[in-house]
Amino acid sequence: MAEIRTVVAPVHTHDRSRSISGRRPGKFQRKELGVAKFVVEFEYNVDRAGRESLHPAHAENLYRLAEKGVLLLGGPLVGENSGLLVYEVASREELQRLLDEEPYVKGGVVAEIRVREWAPGKGSWIAALNRSETVPAGKETH
């Protein structure tokens, strides 16, 4: 099996208790109880047809992680031989354990893995999540 190159971006820490505007960030934006979000890019060393035999196990793994709330988003990058995944885990070490068990990684079809810790703070998804956390159950408006 070929060696996989893992690229990890340096993590810069700073006080995130207030945003640039001076307002406190919403719950989804904060790094709570040791939970971090990571953006992971897989660059494949084979085309889609070369991954076909491993795809059912890969998809099942991603569905399982999504059901557990660990995988937030995932899918292929259009026009590229790579995929992008967003994980929410307690630590970089936990993420590494998940990546080590990924069927595409174990199957040797991933040439490079790029990992970056991500602190989302803006956008319609963030606003919707923050709103849903402040509305009491049964009081949602549609």
LOTIDREN-555460 format. One record per residue (C-alpha): residue number from 1; residue in one letter; x, y, z. Coordinates in pm, 1 decimal. Layout:
residues N
<nr->NUM; rest->a; xx->X; yy->Y; zz->Z>;
...
END
This chain:
residues 142
<nr->1; rest->m; xx->0.0; yy->0.0; zz->0.0>;
<nr->2; rest->a; xx->130.8; yy->344.2; zz->-92.6>;
<nr->3; rest->e; xx->209.0; yy->594.6; zz->180.3>;
<nr->4; rest->i; xx->-51.0; yy->866.0; zz->231.8>;
<nr->5; rest->r; xx->74.3; yy->1220.6; zz->271.5>;
<nr->6; rest->t; xx->-114.6; yy->1407.8; zz->543.9>;
<nr->7; rest->v; xx->-97.0; yy->1785.8; zz->544.0>;
<nr->8; rest->v; xx->-206.4; yy->1958.0; zz->861.8>;
<nr->9; rest->a; xx->-240.0; yy->2334.6; zz->869.2>;
<nr->10; rest->p; xx->-103.3; yy->2505.6; zz->1181.0>;
<nr->11; rest->v; xx->-369.9; yy->2601.5; zz->1431.2>;
<nr->12; rest->h; xx->-367.6; yy->2962.3; zz->1547.1>;
<nr->13; rest->t; xx->-541.6; yy->3024.3; zz->1874.8>;
<nr->14; rest->h; xx->-696.1; yy->3348.1; zz->1987.7>;
<nr->15; rest->d; xx->-973.5; yy->3465.8; zz->2216.6>;
<nr->16; rest->r; xx->-1296.3; yy->3386.9; zz->2035.7>;
<nr->17; rest->s; xx->-1519.5; yy->3510.7; zz->2315.5>;
<nr->18; rest->r; xx->-1612.0; yy->3814.5; zz->2103.6>;
<nr->19; rest->s; xx->-1640.7; yy->3861.6; zz->1729.9>;
<nr->20; rest->i; xx->-1494.9; yy->4152.9; zz->1533.5>;
<nr->21; rest->s; xx->-1823.6; yy->4339.4; zz->1588.0>;
<nr->22; rest->g; xx->-1784.2; yy->4301.2; zz->1963.9>;
<nr->23; rest->r; xx->-2088.3; yy->4073.4; zz->1996.9>;
<nr->24; rest->r; xx->-2065.6; yy->3733.2; zz->2155.0>;
<nr->25; rest->p; xx->-2083.7; yy->3455.1; zz->1894.7>;
<nr->26; rest->g; xx->-2382.1; yy->3219.9; zz->1882.7>;
<nr->27; rest->k; xx->-2362.2; yy->2877.8; zz->2042.0>;
<nr->28; rest->f; xx->-2277.5; yy->2702.7; zz->1715.6>;
<nr->29; rest->q; xx->-1981.6; yy->2933.2; zz->1660.4>;
<nr->30; rest->r; xx->-1810.4; yy->2863.6; zz->1991.9>;
<nr->31; rest->k; xx->-1574.3; yy->2576.5; zz->2051.5>;
<nr->32; rest->e; xx->-1782.8; yy->2410.2; zz->2319.9>;
<nr->33; rest->l; xx->-1674.6; yy->2145.4; zz->2566.2>;
<nr->34; rest->g; xx->-1366.4; yy->2055.3; zz->2366.8>;
<nr->35; rest->v; xx->-1555.1; yy->2002.2; zz->2038.3>;
<nr->36; rest->a; xx->-1376.8; yy->2117.6; zz->1723.8>;
<nr->37; rest->k; xx->-1468.5; yy->2121.2; zz->1355.7>;
<nr->38; rest->f; xx->-1223.4; yy->2002.9; zz->1092.5>;
<nr->39; rest->v; xx->-1234.8; yy->2035.4; zz->715.8>;
<nr->40; rest->v; xx->-1072.2; yy->1734.6; zz->551.0>;
<nr->41; rest->e; xx->-989.1; yy->1695.5; zz->184.0>;
<nr->42; rest->f; xx->-908.3; yy->1356.5; zz->34.6>;
<nr->43; rest->e; xx->-710.1; yy->1363.2; zz->-288.0>;
<nr->44; rest->y; xx->-745.2; yy->1027.2; zz->-460.2>;
<nr->45; rest->n; xx->-477.8; yy->835.7; zz->-651.6>;
<nr->46; rest->v; xx->-735.9; yy->653.8; zz->-865.5>;
<nr->47; rest->d; xx->-1040.8; yy->772.9; zz->-1058.0>;
<nr->48; rest->r; xx->-1401.8; yy->709.5; zz->-953.4>;
<nr->49; rest->a; xx->-1405.4; yy->371.1; zz->-1126.9>;
<nr->50; rest->g; xx->-1095.7; yy->273.4; zz->-927.4>;
<nr->51; rest->r; xx->-1279.5; yy->351.4; zz->-602.5>;
<nr->52; rest->e; xx->-1599.3; yy->170.2; zz->-700.3>;
<nr->53; rest->s; xx->-1529.5; yy->-152.3; zz->-507.0>;
<nr->54; rest->l; xx->-1468.6; yy->45.4; zz->-185.7>;
<nr->55; rest->h; xx->-1754.6; yy->292.2; zz->-229.7>;
<nr->56; rest->p; xx->-2027.6; yy->92.7; zz->-46.1>;
<nr->57; rest->a; xx->-1810.3; yy->61.9; zz->267.6>;
<nr->58; rest->h; xx->-1703.6; yy->428.9; zz->237.4>;
<nr->59; rest->a; xx->-2067.2; yy->544.5; zz->207.0>;
<nr->60; rest->e; xx->-2181.6; yy->325.6; zz->497.2>;
<nr->61; rest->n; xx->-1901.8; yy->467.6; zz->713.7>;
<nr->62; rest->l; xx->-2003.4; yy->825.1; zz->628.6>;
<nr->63; rest->y; xx->-2374.2; yy->756.2; zz->694.9>;
<nr->64; rest->r; xx->-2283.6; yy->602.9; zz->1033.1>;
<nr->65; rest->l; xx->-2069.2; yy->903.4; zz->1126.8>;
<nr->66; rest->a; xx->-2343.9; yy->1143.1; zz->1012.4>;
<nr->67; rest->e; xx->-2602.6; yy->963.5; zz->1227.2>;
<nr->68; rest->k; xx->-2369.7; yy->1002.8; zz->1527.1>;
<nr->69; rest->g; xx->-2333.9; yy->1375.9; zz->1454.8>;
<nr->70; rest->v; xx->-1960.8; yy->1343.9; zz->1381.3>;
<nr->71; rest->l; xx->-1976.6; yy->1404.1; zz->1004.7>;
<nr->72; rest->l; xx->-2148.4; yy->1734.5; zz->932.1>;
<nr->73; rest->l; xx->-2104.1; yy->1744.0; zz->552.5>;
<nr->74; rest->g; xx->-1930.7; yy->1539.6; zz->288.0>;
<nr->75; rest->g; xx->-1912.1; yy->1490.1; zz->-84.4>;
<nr->76; rest->p; xx->-1700.1; yy->1500.7; zz->-398.2>;
<nr->77; rest->l; xx->-1547.4; yy->1823.6; zz->-526.8>;
<nr->78; rest->v; xx->-1694.6; yy->1882.1; zz->-873.1>;
<nr->79; rest->g; xx->-1440.1; yy->1852.9; zz->-1151.3>;
<nr->80; rest->e; xx->-1169.6; yy->1726.9; zz->-914.2>;
<nr->81; rest->n; xx->-1043.5; yy->1384.4; zz->-814.2>;
<nr->82; rest->s; xx->-1102.7; yy->1462.6; zz->-447.3>;
<nr->83; rest->g; xx->-1366.4; yy->1487.5; zz->-176.5>;
<nr->84; rest->l; xx->-1436.0; yy->1728.1; zz->107.5>;
<nr->85; rest->l; xx->-1562.7; yy->1631.2; zz->453.3>;
<nr->86; rest->v; xx->-1645.1; yy->1837.1; zz->762.1>;
<nr->87; rest->y; xx->-1614.3; yy->1659.4; zz->1096.9>;
<nr->88; rest->e; xx->-1702.6; yy->1765.2; zz->1452.1>;
<nr->89; rest->v; xx->-1493.0; yy->1576.6; zz->1706.4>;
<nr->90; rest->a; xx->-1335.7; yy->1625.1; zz->2048.2>;
<nr->91; rest->s; xx->-976.6; yy->1639.6; zz->1923.2>;
<nr->92; rest->r; xx->-738.6; yy->1608.7; zz->1631.3>;
<nr->93; rest->e; xx->-642.1; yy->1267.6; zz->1768.3>;
<nr->94; rest->e; xx->-1003.2; yy->1147.9; zz->1751.5>;
<nr->95; rest->l; xx->-1025.0; yy->1273.1; zz->1394.3>;
<nr->96; rest->q; xx->-708.2; yy->1080.2; zz->1308.1>;
<nr->97; rest->r; xx->-860.0; yy->759.0; zz->1446.3>;
<nr->98; rest->l; xx->-1165.0; yy->812.8; zz->1223.6>;
<nr->99; rest->l; xx->-948.0; yy->881.4; zz->919.1>;
<nr->100; rest->d; xx->-737.3; yy->572.3; zz->987.3>;
<nr->101; rest->e; xx->-1057.1; yy->361.0; zz->980.9>;
<nr->102; rest->e; xx->-1196.8; yy->523.9; zz->662.2>;
<nr->103; rest->p; xx->-1239.4; yy->249.2; zz->396.2>;
<nr->104; rest->y; xx->-1087.4; yy->465.1; zz->119.4>;
<nr->105; rest->v; xx->-779.2; yy->525.0; zz->336.1>;
<nr->106; rest->k; xx->-751.0; yy->160.4; zz->441.7>;
<nr->107; rest->g; xx->-803.6; yy->56.8; zz->79.2>;
<nr->108; rest->g; xx->-509.4; yy->266.7; zz->-40.7>;
<nr->109; rest->v; xx->-699.5; yy->496.2; zz->-281.2>;
<nr->110; rest->v; xx->-620.3; yy->821.7; zz->-95.4>;
<nr->111; rest->a; xx->-294.9; yy->988.5; zz->-204.1>;
<nr->112; rest->e; xx->-313.9; yy->1290.8; zz->25.6>;
<nr->113; rest->i; xx->-523.2; yy->1409.0; zz->316.9>;
<nr->114; rest->r; xx->-539.7; yy->1779.8; zz->398.3>;
<nr->115; rest->v; xx->-673.0; yy->1866.4; zz->745.6>;
<nr->116; rest->r; xx->-763.5; yy->2211.6; zz->876.2>;
<nr->117; rest->e; xx->-937.6; yy->2307.6; zz->1197.3>;
<nr->118; rest->w; xx->-1231.6; yy->2532.2; zz->1112.6>;
<nr->119; rest->a; xx->-1426.8; yy->2783.6; zz->1321.2>;
<nr->120; rest->p; xx->-1738.7; yy->2870.0; zz->1115.7>;
<nr->121; rest->g; xx->-1895.1; yy->3198.1; zz->1213.1>;
<nr->122; rest->k; xx->-2092.6; yy->3349.3; zz->927.9>;
<nr->123; rest->g; xx->-2356.3; yy->3235.9; zz->681.2>;
<nr->124; rest->s; xx->-2715.9; yy->3126.3; zz->657.0>;
<nr->125; rest->w; xx->-2650.5; yy->2781.6; zz->806.6>;
<nr->126; rest->i; xx->-2492.0; yy->2935.8; zz->1115.4>;
<nr->127; rest->a; xx->-2776.7; yy->3186.2; zz->1155.2>;
<nr->128; rest->a; xx->-3037.9; yy->2911.0; zz->1119.9>;
<nr->129; rest->l; xx->-2863.4; yy->2689.9; zz->1376.1>;
<nr->130; rest->n; xx->-2831.4; yy->2975.7; zz->1622.8>;
<nr->131; rest->r; xx->-3202.1; yy->3063.7; zz->1578.6>;
<nr->132; rest->s; xx->-3310.3; yy->2701.8; zz->1628.4>;
<nr->133; rest->e; xx->-3123.0; yy->2689.7; zz->1959.9>;
<nr->134; rest->t; xx->-3317.2; yy->2987.1; zz->2098.2>;
<nr->135; rest->v; xx->-3669.3; yy->2881.7; zz->1993.3>;
<nr->136; rest->p; xx->-3847.4; yy->2656.3; zz->2246.0>;
<nr->137; rest->a; xx->-3956.2; yy->2317.1; zz->2113.8>;
<nr->138; rest->g; xx->-4300.2; yy->2329.7; zz->1956.0>;
<nr->139; rest->k; xx->-4279.0; yy->2707.0; zz->1900.7>;
<nr->140; rest->e; xx->-4103.5; yy->2699.1; zz->1563.2>;
<nr->141; rest->t; xx->-4250.9; yy->2913.0; zz->1286.5>;
<nr->142; rest->h; xx->-4270.3; yy->2788.3; zz->929.8>;
END
